Amino acid sequence: MPDEGTISWREVLVETESRLVGSGHDRATAVREARWIVEEASGSTSAAELDLLATMRGMARHDAMVERRLGGEPLQYVLGRWPFRTLDLMVDRRVLIPRPETEVVAGLVLDEVDRLAGGRDPVVEPVLVADLGTGSGAIGLSVAVERVGTRVWCTDVSSDALAVARANCAGLGSPAQRVTVAEGLWFDALPVDLRGRFEVIVSNPPYVAPDEDLPAEVLDWEPGGALFSDDRGMADLRVLVSGARDWLAPGGALVLEMAPDQTGLIAELAQSAGYVEVSVRRDLTDHNRALVARR
Ligand SMILES: C[S@@+](CC[C@H](N)C(=O)[O-])C[C@H]1O[C@@H](n2cnc3c(N)ncnc32)[C@H](O)[C@@H]1O
């Protein structure tokens, strides 16, 4: 039986845009999302391919994705993947959707890796990095892929999240050999013999206050354990600031993502805990977003 239907993917695209607009999406978002869905369903990567006839198998996939999106599920989960820096990460409800501001945080880690690696043979002496609360693996796996001279530990308390991180790691090819995935509460996931030897510790921990209003698309779909932290969103940040010092090598760096209004207090905390060269860094929208502090 032929798999070809009678309308082109371009016509499907126009229809999908209207359905998304009809369900309340603004036009620009609808156009962008319809394109993602149609490209995913059709496997097309160029505008010319949109003139091909839609296949029945592709349409079944398309219709299922549109229904899920119209039901309020975030586009990233509907697609099952999302780009992060150079990676195409598998994502689903077990993990937080990687955000653009976190791409900046991963960039800060690379800056620290470059500073620490200067003059070393990366094969003999790789920079040891820990990404605590790795979720999909976004930060840690980016570091492993973008810097060959690194050895990266990706940890999480959620075994569900780690299943996603492991799948993403497996898709990396040879950089995966420099990644270890481990389960446990913050520093408990790391082996004791590496205490005092990590050169960069990075985390994008849960930092939303439990009583904060979040859009339904976040609250209803993303894992609560990835979002909320007590003490106005700062309980986990405090644990990381106080714990990381013992796990860092001298000169090593702690890189933490947080909310803009948390940066002042967490920077003060880092200073009083004895870190040096404490600085607050901005994200792409010019908001204070991350702390870099050195031991
Ligand atoms: C905000 S998400 C960040 C995910 C990913 N690093 C990213 O940037 O997209 C926080 C992650 O921390 C994990 N987490 C929460 N509490 C934890 C804890 N006590 N120990 C280790 N990981 C924890 C969550 O399971 C979640 O995957």
The ligand as a Tripos MOL2 file, in Angstrom:
@<TRIPOS>MOLECULE
LIG
   27    29     1     0     0
SMALL
NO_CHARGES

@<TRIPOS>ATOM
      1 C1         16.8430   23.0010   37.3020 C.3       1 LIG1
      2 S1         17.1120   21.2870   36.9370 S.3       1 LIG1
      3 C2         18.5720   21.4280   35.9160 C.3       1 LIG1
      4 C3         18.7110   20.3490   34.8980 C.3       1 LIG1
      5 C4         19.8790   20.5650   33.9240 C.3       1 LIG1
      6 N1         21.1380   20.6950   34.6370 N.3       1 LIG1
      7 C5         19.6620   21.8210   33.1070 C.2       1 LIG1
      8 O1         20.3440   22.8150   33.3540 O.co2     1 LIG1
      9 O2         18.8150   21.8020   32.2150 O.co2     1 LIG1
     10 C6         17.7100   20.7170   38.4950 C.3       1 LIG1
     11 C7         18.1350   19.2440   38.5350 C.3       1 LIG1
     12 O3         18.6270   18.9890   39.8520 O.3       1 LIG1
     13 C8         18.1690   17.7240   40.2950 C.3       1 LIG1
     14 N2         18.1380   17.7500   41.7580 N.ar      1 LIG1
     15 C9         17.2030   18.2800   42.5730 C.ar      1 LIG1
     16 N3         17.5460   18.1110   43.8640 N.ar      1 LIG1
     17 C10        18.7280   17.4320   43.8520 C.ar      1 LIG1
     18 C11        19.5920   16.9650   44.8880 C.ar      1 LIG1
     19 N4         19.2970   17.1390   46.1770 N.pl3     1 LIG1
     20 N5         20.7300   16.3070   44.5200 N.ar      1 LIG1
     21 C12        21.0230   16.1350   43.2080 C.ar      1 LIG1
     22 N6         20.2450   16.5700   42.1890 N.ar      1 LIG1
     23 C13        19.1140   17.2070   42.5170 C.ar      1 LIG1
     24 C14        16.7930   17.5830   39.6480 C.3       1 LIG1
     25 O4         16.4080   16.2260   39.5770 O.3       1 LIG1
     26 C15        17.0200   18.2570   38.2970 C.3       1 LIG1
     27 O5         17.4040   17.3160   37.3180 O.3       1 LIG1
@<TRIPOS>BOND
     1     1     2 1
     2     2     3 1
     3     2    10 1
     4     3     4 1
     5     4     5 1
     6     5     6 1
     7     5     7 1
     8     7     8 2
     9     7     9 1
    10    10    11 1
    11    11    12 1
    12    11    26 1
    13    12    13 1
    14    13    14 1
    15    13    24 1
    16    14    15 ar
    17    14    23 ar
    18    15    16 ar
    19    16    17 ar
    20    17    18 ar
    21    17    23 ar
    22    18    19 1
    23    18    20 ar
    24    20    21 ar
    25    21    22 ar
    26    22    23 ar
    27    24    25 1
    28    24    26 1
    29    26    27 1
@<TRIPOS>SUBSTRUCTURE
     1 LIG1         1 GROUP 0 **** ****
